[in-house]
Amino acid sequence: MDQNCAYCMEGELVAAFGIKICELEQSKVYLFKEQSHKGRVIVAHKKHVSEMTELMPEERTAYFEEINHVAEALHKAFSPDKVNYGAYGDTGCHLHFHLVPKYKDEFEWGGTFEMNPKQKFLTEEEYEELIAEIKKYL
């Protein structure tokens, strides 16, 4: 556990960019507050590791099954045309994936998603509605 890591410490560190949806066996799932891409979430591994190579093979397999499970939930909830997956962590150093639903004829279709475009934030009620829709399929 890293005292400076948003995914380890949660609280205010996570609240700066996300809202916790749930915990799965291997991971924690957060709604990304910036919602230019409806339904964008983060799936962070529960262990504080920087690289997937630091996980035991069975942990890695279980984690990717959970990422797939969350992606399926996004497809069922929002019917995106595509889900983009991003795992960077150059500065955060905690293994996590951004799952970014993409929609034809909308923001950034056909290109790489911007990390934080700061274009669309929602009301608390709208965040709750998105989370409830995702949870239906998790």
Backbone as a ProteinNet text record, in pm:
[ID]
protein_1_A
[PRIMARY]
MDQNCAYCMEGELVAAFGIKICELEQSKVYLFKEQSHKGRVIVAHKKHVSEMTELMPEERTAYFEEINHVAEALHKAFSPDKVNYGAYGDTGCHLHFHLVPKYKDEFEWGGTFEMNPKQKFLTEEEYEELIAEIKKYL
[TERTIARY]
84.9	0	89.4	51	124.6	36.6	88.4	13	-22	47.4	21.1	-60.9	-105.7	-175.9	-326.9	-392	-537	-611.6	-566.5	-637.4	-616.6	-504.2	-480.1	-552.1	-545.8	-597	-743.6	-788.7	-924.5	-954.4	-1071.3	-1106.8	-1092.5	-1034.7	-1020.1	-934.6	-837	-748.9	-827.2	-915.7	-998.3	-1108.3	-1165.8	-1278.3	-1241.6	-1113.8	-1070.1	-1105.5	-1118.9	-1145	-1249.7	-1286.4	-1375.1	-1468.8	-1567.1	-1664.9	-1665.2	-1646.2	-1640.8	-1777.5	-1775	-1896.6	-1907.6	-1799.3	-1802.2	-1661.5	-1651.4	-1530.2	-1563.2	-1474.3	-1481.8	-1371.2	-1352.7	-1253.2	-1111.6	-1072.6	-937.1	-925.4	-1036.3	-1028.2	-1135.7	-1114.6	-1211.5	-1252.3	-1381.4	-1434.9	-1483.4	-1439.1	-1473.9	-1534.4	-1636.6	-1687.9	-1597.2	-1548.5	-1464.6	-1556.6	-1528.2	-1618.4	-1633.9	-1527.2	-1535.2	-1601.8	-1721.3	-1803.5	-1825.1	-1721.3	-1732.2	-1765.2	-1722.9	-1753.8	-1846.2	-1974.4	-2074.8	-2040.5	-2026.1	-1999.2	-1852.5	-1765.5	-1621.5	-1594	-1517.3	-1482.4	-1333.5	-1288.7	-1153.4	-1165.7	-1087.5	-1081.2	-939.3	-924.4	-793.1	-773.2	-656.9	-626.9	-619.1	-655.9	-652.7	-510.1	-419.3	-280.3	-209.9	-122.5	-43.2	76.7	52.7	158.3	155.3	269.8	279.7	256.1	297.7	294.2	213.9	146.9	73.9	168.9	296.1	395.4	426.6	386.2	409.1	302.2	198.2	92.2	126	76.8	87.5	-3.1	29.2	-51.8	-201.8	-238.5	-380.8	-444.8	-367.6	-419.4	-442.1	-347.4	-356.1	-476.8	-493.6	-607.4	-738.7	-747.5	-870.6	-897.3	-792	-806.6	-860.3	-804	-851.9	-994.2	-1032.2	-1171.6	-1263	-1218	-1298.9	-1307.1	-1198.7	-1201.6	-1302.9	-1300.2	-1395.3	-1538.9	-1560	-1692.6	-1745.4	-1658.9	-1699.1	-1727.9	-1644.9	-1669.4	-1804	-1835.2	-1966.2	-2079.5	-2062.6	-2164.3	-2182.4	-2071.2	-2080.6	-2153.8	-2125	-2194.1	-2344.4	-2381	-2522.6	-2591.3	-2521.6	-2581.9	-2596.4	-2495.6	-2491.6	-2481.4	-2463.6	-2453.2	-2353.1	-2229.4	-2130.2	-2094.4	-2042	-1994.6	-1861.4	-1786.3	-1654.1	-1617.2	-1540.7	-1481.3	-1330.7	-1268.6	-1122.7	-1069.2	-949.1	-885.3	-750.6	-724.6	-597.3	-536.8	-410.7	-337.6	-205.2	-194.9	-74.6	-2	-38.8	19.1	163.6	207.1	345.2	376.2	281.7	304.5	230.8	117.6	38.3	95.7	158.8	226.7	137.2	7.7	-84.5	-160.4	-152.8	-212.6	-362.6	-402.3	-544.1	-567.6	-689.9	-731.2	-845.6	-837.7	-949.9	-1030.8	-1159.6	-1251	-1335.8	-1317.6	-1374.6	-1471.3	-1602.8	-1699.9	-1690.6	-1691.5	-1684.9	-1810.9	-1859.6	-1983.6	-1957.5	-2002.2	-1984.2	-2050.3	-1991	-2044	-2044.7	-1962.9	-1951.1	-1804.4	-1781.2	-1650.7	-1540.9	-1437.8	-1315.1	-1333.3	-1443.8	-1458.5	-1345.7	-1283.3	-1179.1	-1039.8	-1027.5	-896.9	-879.3	-761.3	-731.8	-802.5	-855.3	-925	-825.9	-871.4	-791.9	-807.5	-698.6	-702.8	-808.3	-809.1	-908.3	-943.9	-1040.1	-1074	-1144.9	-1192.2	-1255.8	-1370.3	-1451.8	-1562.1	-1698.7	-1716	-1850.2	-1849.6	-1906.8	-1926	-2075.7	-2118.6	-2259.8	-2303.5	-2433.2	-2487	-2472.1	-2485.3	-2478.8	-2584.9	-2703.2	-2812.5	-2777.1	-2717.5	-2678	-2569	-2473.3	-2371.3	-2437.6	-2529.1	-2598.2	-2674.5	-2736.7	-2810.4	-2716.2	-2599.6	-2501.5	-2452.2	-2420.7	-2370.8	-2476.3	-2601.3	-2709.5	-2723.9	-2710.3	-2722.2	-2607.7	-2487.3	-2372.1	-2389.2	-2431	-2444.7	-2547.6	-2644.2	-2744.3	-2677.2	-2562.8	-2497.9	-2367.8	-2332.5	-2207.3	-2231.4
-118.1	0	124.4	220.5	345.8	458.1	530.6	639	753.2	763.5	869.5	822.1	698.3	638.6	653.9	712.8	733.7	601	498.4	370.2	294.4	313.8	250.3	324.9	457	538.3	578.3	585.4	628.2	766	786.7	915.7	1031.1	1139.2	1262.2	1243	1153.8	1132	1078.7	982.9	929.5	1028.6	1093.1	1185.1	1298	1325.1	1429.8	1393.5	1262	1221.6	1111.9	1045	931	907.8	820.1	779.4	627.6	569.1	423.4	362.8	265.6	192.6	67.1	-10.9	-135.9	-194.1	-302.1	-382.4	-521	-573.1	-710.1	-787.5	-913.1	-992	-936.4	-901	-854.2	-702.6	-633.7	-492.3	-405.6	-276.7	-174.6	-102.2	-70.9	-7.6	132	231.3	371.3	432.9	515	597.3	717.8	744.2	861.8	983	1083.4	1198.8	1273.4	1285.4	1353.2	1256.2	1289.4	1195.7	1237.4	1287.8	1313.6	1184.7	1071.4	939.3	872.5	869.7	819.3	678.6	664	534.8	505.2	601.2	577.3	538.2	432	382.4	350.2	327.1	279.8	149.8	49.8	-77	-88.7	-66.9	-66.7	-196.3	-257.8	-378.8	-343.2	-435.6	-408.7	-404.8	-478.5	-477	-353.1	-296	-182.3	-237.5	-262.7	-304.6	-208.7	-189.9	-98.3	-168.6	-293.3	-366.6	-495.5	-535.5	-662.6	-779.7	-759.5	-865.6	-894	-804.5	-824.2	-913.2	-944.8	-1031	-1176.7	-1263.9	-1406.7	-1437.1	-1538.4	-1566.8	-1578.5	-1644.4	-1660.2	-1526.3	-1437.9	-1304.3	-1222.3	-1230.4	-1156.3	-1204	-1335.8	-1391	-1345.9	-1352.1	-1311.2	-1161.7	-1080.7	-936.3	-907.4	-972.7	-949.8	-1002.3	-1105.7	-1151.6	-1043.2	-976.1	-868.8	-748.5	-714.7	-605.6	-640	-763.9	-809.1	-800.1	-840.4	-836	-692.2	-598.4	-457	-407	-445.6	-405	-457.8	-581.2	-636.9	-556.2	-516	-434.6	-301.2	-240.3	-113	-130.4	-239.5	-265.7	-283.1	-356.7	-379	-250.6	-171.8	-50.9	62	80.9	201.6	177.3	54.4	18.7	103.8	116.4	191.4	116.5	189.3	127.1	56.3	100.3	44.4	83.8	1.1	38.2	42.1	155.3	166.9	131.7	74.5	34.1	105.2	168.3	237	203.7	165	136.9	210.8	317.6	400.1	398.7	483.9	481.4	525.1	611.2	659.6	727.9	802.3	873.7	811.2	745.7	685.7	555.7	478.2	354.2	254	253.9	153.3	97.7	-31	-94.7	-66.6	-2	26.8	43.2	15.9	32.5	131.7	221.5	308.3	233.7	216.3	159.8	275.5	308.8	430.3	396	398.8	373.7	482.7	440.1	535.2	518.4	630.5	633.7	703.5	642.5	704	840.7	930.9	1067.4	1145.3	1103	1178.2	1208.6	1268.1	1314.6	1210.1	1247.7	1170.7	1037.7	1017.7	892	881.1	765.1	740.5	777.7	822.6	859.5	811.1	831	795	891.8	840.3	926.6	1015	1134.8	1227.5	1187.8	1195.1	1148.2	1222.7	1354.4	1430.6	1556.5	1546.5	1661.5	1775.8	1749.9	1852.7	1923.2	1844.8	1902.9	1873.9	1755.8	1718.4	1658.8	1735.4	1688.5	1685.3	1598.3	1574.1	1617.3	1615.6	1640	1510.8	1520.8	1401.3	1300.1	1349.2	1261	1189.6	1259.9	1198.1	1093	1121.1	1020.8	896.7	917	805.1	721.7	786.4	714.8	628.7	684.3	606.5	486	508.8	400.7	292.4	330.7	231.9	150.3	214.6	143.6	42.7	82.1	-8.6	-125.1	-95.9	-200	-306.5	-271.2	-369.6	-489.3	-466.3	-570.2	-622.5	-576.4	-624.2	-746.8
0	0	0	-80.4	-92.3	-38.2	60	124.9	30.2	-82.7	-180.1	-299.7	-295.1	-407.8	-391.5	-491.1	-486.1	-474.1	-543.6	-542.8	-413.2	-346.6	-217.5	-105	-108.5	1.6	-15.2	-139.8	-173.9	-114.2	-57.2	2	-94.8	-46.6	-125.1	-249.5	-241.5	-357.2	-476.9	-452.8	-561.6	-597.8	-498.4	-522.1	-617.8	-634.4	-726.9	-871.5	-901.4	-1039.8	-1054.4	-946.2	-961.6	-845.4	-871.8	-771.9	-769.6	-652.9	-642.8	-674.6	-764.2	-801.3	-716.2	-710.8	-635.5	-626.1	-550.3	-546.7	-598.9	-680.5	-727.5	-654.4	-683.3	-610.8	-626.4	-749.1	-776.9	-789.1	-805.7	-845.1	-780.7	-797.6	-757.9	-885.9	-896	-1016	-979.2	-1057.9	-1033.3	-1158.4	-1139.8	-1248.3	-1259.8	-1379.1	-1403.5	-1406.7	-1325.4	-1315.2	-1447	-1521.9	-1651.2	-1747.7	-1793	-1869.8	-2015.2	-2081.6	-2225.5	-2299	-2242.7	-2295.5	-2194.3	-2225.3	-2131.8	-2085.4	-1954	-1895	-1868.9	-1891.1	-1870.9	-1725.8	-1710.5	-1578.3	-1570.1	-1447.8	-1420.3	-1342.6	-1381.4	-1309.2	-1254.5	-1123.8	-1058.5	-981.2	-998.2	-921.9	-774.5	-688.1	-543.9	-488.9	-551.8	-506.7	-562.1	-483.7	-532	-608.8	-737.5	-829.3	-947	-1007.9	-1120.8	-1253.5	-1261.8	-1388.1	-1374.3	-1481	-1478.9	-1461	-1497	-1481.5	-1335	-1244.7	-1101.9	-1037.9	-1111	-1059.7	-1088	-1002.8	-1029.1	-1149.2	-1228	-1346.9	-1318.4	-1209.1	-1178.3	-1137.5	-1072.6	-1038.7	-1165.4	-1255.8	-1382.6	-1463.8	-1471.1	-1543.8	-1480.8	-1349.3	-1279.6	-1300	-1298.3	-1319.5	-1460	-1558.9	-1695.8	-1715.6	-1645	-1648.4	-1591.5	-1486.2	-1427.9	-1521.4	-1587.7	-1685.8	-1795.1	-1840.5	-1941.7	-1888.7	-1765.3	-1703.3	-1698.7	-1661.5	-1657.5	-1798.8	-1895.8	-2034.7	-2084.2	-2051.1	-2088.7	-2026.4	-1900.7	-1833.2	-1905	-1948.5	-2020.9	-2153.2	-2224	-2350.6	-2327.6	-2223.4	-2194.9	-2148.6	-2069	-2011.8	-2113	-2200.1	-2282.7	-2433.3	-2474.8	-2617.3	-2694.8	-2644.5	-2722.2	-2850	-2946.7	-3069.1	-3047.6	-2947.7	-2917.8	-2775.9	-2708.5	-2580.2	-2600.9	-2568.1	-2571.4	-2432.6	-2430.3	-2305.5	-2296.1	-2181.9	-2164.3	-2029.6	-2030.4	-1907	-1914.4	-1840.4	-1847	-1713	-1621.8	-1489	-1480.3	-1571.2	-1566.5	-1433.6	-1382.7	-1257.5	-1140.2	-1166.2	-1059.2	-1006.1	-1093.2	-1055.3	-983.4	-1012.8	-959.6	-1079.4	-1099.9	-1217.1	-1224.2	-1333.4	-1356.8	-1506	-1545.9	-1684.9	-1691.3	-1790.3	-1823.9	-1928.4	-1904.7	-2003.7	-2053.2	-2180.8	-2237	-2350.1	-2321.1	-2427.3	-2533.9	-2659	-2770.4	-2855.1	-2906.7	-2983.2	-3115.6	-3225.6	-3357.9	-3359.3	-3434.4	-3448.5	-3317.8	-3221.5	-3097.4	-3068.8	-2955.8	-2910.2	-2931.9	-3007	-3027.9	-3100.6	-3170.6	-3245.8	-3347.9	-3354.2	-3451.6	-3405.1	-3279.4	-3226.7	-3084.3	-3032.4	-2894.7	-2801.1	-2691.6	-2596.9	-2520.9	-2490.3	-2410.1	-2263.8	-2188.2	-2049.3	-1966.8	-1974	-1898.3	-1975.9	-2067.8	-2151.3	-2077.3	-1956.4	-1872.3	-1944.3	-2015.7	-2091.4	-2032.4	-1969.2	-1926.3	-1785.9	-1693	-1557.1	-1530.6	-1441.5	-1419.5	-1280.1	-1258.7	-1124.7	-1044.1	-913.5	-828.4	-870.8	-902.7	-945.4	-1075.9	-1170.4	-1297	-1276.8	-1186	-1155.3	-1095.3	-1003.4	-939	-1041.4	-1139.3	-1243.8	-1328.1	-1365.8	-1443	-1362.8	-1236.1	-1150.5	-1137.1	-1114.6	-1101.9	-1229.5	-1343.7	-1471.9	-1488.4	-1453	-1462.5	-1365.4	-1242.5	-1139.3	-1178.1	-1259	-1303.9	-1370.1	-1432	-1513.1	-1452.3	-1334.2	-1272.5	-1185.9
[MASK]
++++++++++++++++++++++++++++++++++++++++++++++++++++++++++++++++++++++++++++++++++++++++++++++++++++++++++++++++++++++++++++++++++++++++++

